[in-house]
């Protein structure tokens, strides 16, 4: 018997191998523009990108702005006159091609599907997330795909989770659980909305005493055991 009727999965680095997709997409758009892809260059992009997404998660920056700004910063530092908006669009299209899952993610979803109604909840860009979802082998197992860019609100805002609950007809919040790798957006957001949470933490990162999940899972086997109560 399942402990939960509804499972709300984060996408990137929870089910989908975002690091692989990001690396492929970034290399492609840089090489297309004649840049030599070095470790220093990719590390600089990641640092800029992380900072901007953190500002978005805190509600300090608009997603449409940060998606372009990350490439604007990089191009300025490279002394390039390339169009950052065009570069971002090319990057998102490339990102949407790769629907690769993390090892074991498909097996987890297959195990849960007969017992739970599942949805994906993500702050990612629509063009990339819909493309990756459609390219993935799990697309037929999910009842919903909720993308912040399309909803006008984002994780961890309570409005985001309230929208998902209404759309999924989750009448009893204790029968739903959020599964995600990000303590702030997934765990804090789910908790503030009255939902149980599973922090997917395969790297065994240190926790936050202020943001405490209902459960912590270091593997997909752990996630399955919590949800199916086996």
TAFEN-V914579 format. One record per residue. N is the residue number from 1. PSI is psi in whole degrees, 0 to 359 (NA if undefined). Layout:
((N	PSI) (N	PSI))
This chain:
((1	136) (2	141) (3	331) (4	146) (5	333) (6	134) (7	121) (8	104) (9	132) (10	159) (11	292) (12	125) (13	16) (14	306) (15	316) (16	143) (17	81) (18	324) (19	319) (20	312) (21	318) (22	315) (23	315) (24	314) (25	317) (26	315) (27	319) (28	310) (29	329) (30	314) (31	324) (32	333) (33	10) (34	12) (35	142) (36	121) (37	113) (38	166) (39	321) (40	321) (41	314) (42	324) (43	323) (44	317) (45	313) (46	320) (47	314) (48	315) (49	315) (50	316) (51	317) (52	320) (53	325) (54	321) (55	321) (56	314) (57	329) (58	1) (59	21) (60	350) (61	146) (62	143) (63	317) (64	325) (65	313) (66	327) (67	322) (68	321) (69	325) (70	323) (71	330) (72	317) (73	313) (74	316) (75	323) (76	316) (77	334) (78	354) (79	32) (80	148) (81	12) (82	152) (83	115) (84	328) (85	317) (86	320) (87	319) (88	317) (89	318) (90	320) (91	314) (92	322) (93	318) (94	320) (95	322) (96	346) (97	330) (98	105) (99	27) (100	137) (101	160) (102	148) (103	126) (104	349) (105	318) (106	319) (107	321) (108	313) (109	321) (110	323) (111	325) (112	330) (113	320) (114	345) (115	339) (116	154) (117	125) (118	149) (119	159) (120	134) (121	123) (122	148) (123	3) (124	169) (125	141) (126	313) (127	323) (128	315) (129	319) (130	321) (131	315) (132	321) (133	314) (134	332) (135	355) (136	158) (137	358) (138	3) (139	328) (140	355) (141	352) (142	140) (143	345) (144	151) (145	110) (146	118) (147	126) (148	321) (149	328) (150	340) (151	340) (152	13) (153	169) (154	158) (155	136) (156	18) (157	137) (158	328) (159	324) (160	309) (161	326) (162	320) (163	314) (164	316) (165	317) (166	313) (167	324) (168	357) (169	50) (170	94) (171	325) (172	106) (173	334) (174	350) (175	9) (176	148) (177	141) (178	131) (179	121) (180	163) (181	351) (182	118) (183	320) (184	306) (185	317) (186	307) (187	309) (188	317) (189	313) (190	317) (191	316) (192	337) (193	5) (194	18) (195	150) (196	159) (197	147) (198	116) (199	111) (200	110) (201	66) (202	336) (203	0) (204	49) (205	156) (206	142) (207	184) (208	121) (209	343) (210	330) (211	95) (212	119) (213	163) (214	323) (215	156) (216	134) (217	127) (218	359) (219	166) (220	331) (221	321) (222	317) (223	313) (224	315) (225	321) (226	311) (227	317) (228	356) (229	44) (230	NA))
